[in-house]
Amino acid sequence: MASVVFLRAINVGGANRCQPAQIAKQLAKFGVVNIGAVGTFVVRQEVSEAVLRKKIALQLAKTFGVKCEIMICPARDIIKLTAKDPFSRQPSVPDITRFVSVLHKPRKHSGLSPLPLSLPSERDWLMRIITIQDRFVLGVYRRQMKAISYLGKIEKLLGVATTTRNWNTILKIAQILEQENKSKQSLR
């Protein structure tokens, strides 16, 4: 089964600089597709998580001198996440961004107040967690500088490392995975 890889804190604020496209080229034998500049990859070949993690960490260290958290999810988890629109009841306006934070490892229980959870408050929210599905935290934030600091609080609230992507990125990943599945089925 294919995998999806999310690197944490790559190319953010001038730190941990690397070129994800170059990493994808170096790992071409695994069918790696680079999605954007922040370290998101679709891995089309079947490869164990341990081998994949080791190869990516080695390339990051050797080529760019970078060490970071690596989140790896089975492709089926992304497909399941995008099968229904979890944002259907959320505002869809230009000043609000839909996001998914990927947990380093699944949590058995969130320990959070009932969801949705709005920060700093229900009335004046800048970030709202709407649901947690397995190892994915889904929410919205207002396009304001202060909102970014609340995204960082997700890790503290849940007690596990996270990395955040725009919902559009997740949809793009799902599209690539669906095309890959169609290609494999047509070869049969």
C-alpha positions as CSV (number, residue, x, y, z in Angstrom):
1,M,0.0,0.0,0.0
2,A,1.1,3.5,-0.7
3,S,2.1,6.0,2.0
4,V,2.0,9.7,2.7
5,V,4.9,11.4,4.4
6,F,4.7,14.7,6.2
7,L,7.9,16.4,7.4
8,R,7.6,18.7,10.4
9,A,9.0,22.2,10.4
10,I,10.7,22.1,7.1
11,N,11.3,25.4,5.2
12,V,9.5,27.4,7.9
13,G,10.8,30.9,8.8
14,G,14.2,30.3,7.2
15,A,14.9,27.2,9.4
16,N,15.5,23.6,8.3
17,R,16.0,24.6,4.7
18,C,15.8,21.8,2.2
19,Q,14.5,21.1,-1.3
20,P,11.7,18.5,-1.1
21,A,11.8,18.1,-4.9
22,Q,15.4,16.9,-4.6
23,I,14.5,14.4,-1.9
24,A,11.8,13.0,-4.2
25,K,14.3,12.6,-6.9
26,Q,16.8,10.8,-4.6
27,L,14.0,8.5,-3.5
28,A,12.6,7.9,-7.0
29,K,12.9,4.1,-6.7
30,F,10.0,4.3,-4.2
31,G,7.8,6.3,-6.6
32,V,8.0,9.4,-4.4
33,V,5.9,12.4,-5.5
34,N,6.7,15.8,-4.0
35,I,3.7,18.0,-3.0
36,G,4.9,21.5,-2.4
37,A,7.8,23.1,-0.5
38,V,7.1,22.1,3.1
39,G,7.9,18.4,3.0
40,T,4.8,16.5,1.9
41,F,5.2,13.3,-0.2
42,V,3.1,10.6,-1.7
43,V,5.1,7.3,-1.8
44,R,3.5,5.1,-4.5
45,Q,5.5,1.9,-3.9
46,E,5.0,-0.5,-1.1
47,V,7.8,0.1,1.4
48,S,7.8,-0.5,5.1
49,E,7.5,2.6,7.4
50,A,10.8,1.8,9.0
51,V,12.7,1.7,5.7
52,L,11.0,4.8,4.4
53,R,11.7,6.7,7.6
54,K,15.3,5.7,7.6
55,K,15.9,6.6,3.9
56,I,14.2,10.0,4.3
57,A,16.1,10.9,7.5
58,L,19.3,9.9,5.8
59,Q,18.7,12.0,2.7
60,L,17.7,15.0,4.9
61,A,20.8,14.7,7.0
62,K,23.3,13.9,4.2
63,T,22.1,16.4,1.6
64,F,20.8,19.3,3.7
65,G,22.1,18.8,7.2
66,V,18.5,18.7,8.5
67,K,16.9,16.6,11.2
68,C,13.1,16.7,11.7
69,E,10.1,14.7,12.8
70,I,8.7,12.4,10.0
71,M,5.0,11.5,10.1
72,I,4.1,8.5,7.8
73,C,0.5,7.5,7.2
74,P,-1.0,4.7,5.1
75,A,-2.6,6.1,1.9
76,R,-5.9,4.6,2.9
77,D,-6.0,6.9,6.0
78,I,-5.9,10.0,3.7
79,I,-8.5,8.5,1.4
80,K,-10.8,7.8,4.3
81,L,-10.3,11.3,5.7
82,T,-11.3,12.9,2.4
83,A,-14.1,10.6,1.6
84,K,-16.6,12.9,3.4
85,D,-16.3,16.6,3.6
86,P,-15.5,17.2,7.3
87,F,-15.7,21.0,6.7
88,S,-19.3,21.0,5.3
89,R,-20.6,22.9,8.3
90,Q,-17.7,25.3,8.5
91,P,-17.6,28.8,7.0
92,S,-16.1,29.0,3.5
93,V,-14.9,32.5,3.1
94,P,-11.5,34.0,2.0
95,D,-10.3,35.0,5.5
96,I,-10.7,31.5,7.0
97,T,-8.3,28.6,6.2
98,R,-9.2,24.9,6.6
99,F,-6.4,22.8,8.0
100,V,-5.4,19.3,9.0
101,S,-2.7,18.7,11.7
102,V,-1.2,15.3,11.4
103,L,-0.2,13.7,14.7
104,H,3.1,11.9,15.0
105,K,1.2,8.9,16.4
106,P,-2.4,8.1,16.9
107,R,-4.0,9.1,20.2
108,K,-6.4,6.8,22.1
109,H,-8.3,9.8,23.6
110,S,-7.9,13.5,23.0
111,G,-8.2,14.7,26.6
112,L,-9.7,17.9,25.2
113,S,-12.8,19.7,26.2
114,P,-15.8,18.8,24.0
115,L,-15.3,19.7,20.4
116,P,-15.4,22.1,18.7
117,L,-12.8,23.8,20.7
118,S,-12.3,27.5,20.0
119,L,-9.2,29.5,20.9
120,P,-8.8,32.0,22.5
121,S,-12.6,31.9,23.1
122,E,-15.8,30.9,21.5
123,R,-16.8,34.5,20.8
124,D,-13.4,35.8,19.6
125,W,-11.9,32.6,18.1
126,L,-8.8,32.7,15.9
127,M,-8.5,28.9,15.6
128,R,-11.2,26.2,16.0
129,I,-10.6,22.5,16.2
130,I,-13.7,20.9,14.8
131,T,-12.9,17.2,15.1
132,I,-10.2,14.7,15.7
133,Q,-10.2,11.6,13.4
134,D,-7.6,9.0,14.4
135,R,-4.3,10.9,13.9
136,F,-5.8,13.9,12.2
137,V,-6.9,17.1,13.9
138,L,-9.2,19.1,11.6
139,G,-10.0,22.8,12.1
140,V,-10.2,26.3,10.7
141,Y,-8.3,29.4,11.5
142,R,-8.6,33.1,10.7
143,R,-6.0,34.6,8.4
144,Q,-4.4,36.7,11.1
145,M,-0.9,36.6,12.4
146,K,-2.0,35.7,16.0
147,A,-3.8,32.6,14.7
148,I,-0.5,30.9,13.8
149,S,0.5,30.8,17.5
150,Y,-2.7,28.9,18.2
151,L,-1.8,26.2,15.7
152,G,1.3,25.6,17.8
153,K,-0.8,25.0,20.8
154,I,-2.3,21.8,19.3
155,E,0.8,19.9,20.2
156,K,0.6,21.1,23.8
157,L,-3.1,20.3,24.0
158,L,-2.6,16.8,22.7
159,G,0.9,16.1,24.1
160,V,2.2,14.7,20.7
161,A,4.2,16.3,17.9
162,T,2.1,17.6,15.0
163,T,2.6,19.1,11.6
164,T,-0.1,21.1,9.8
165,R,-1.2,21.3,6.2
166,N,-3.9,23.2,4.3
167,W,-7.0,21.1,3.5
168,N,-6.3,21.8,-0.2
169,T,-3.0,20.0,0.1
170,I,-4.7,17.0,1.7
171,L,-7.3,17.0,-1.2
172,K,-4.4,17.1,-3.7
173,I,-2.8,14.1,-2.0
174,A,-6.1,12.2,-2.2
175,Q,-6.4,13.1,-5.9
176,I,-2.9,11.6,-6.6
177,L,-3.7,8.5,-4.6
178,E,-7.0,8.0,-6.5
179,Q,-5.3,8.4,-9.9
180,E,-2.7,5.9,-8.8
181,N,-5.4,3.4,-7.8
182,K,-7.2,3.9,-11.1
183,S,-3.9,3.3,-13.0
184,K,-3.3,0.1,-11.1
185,Q,-6.8,-1.2,-11.7
186,S,-6.6,-0.5,-15.4
187,L,-3.4,-2.6,-15.6
188,R,-5.2,-5.6,-14.2
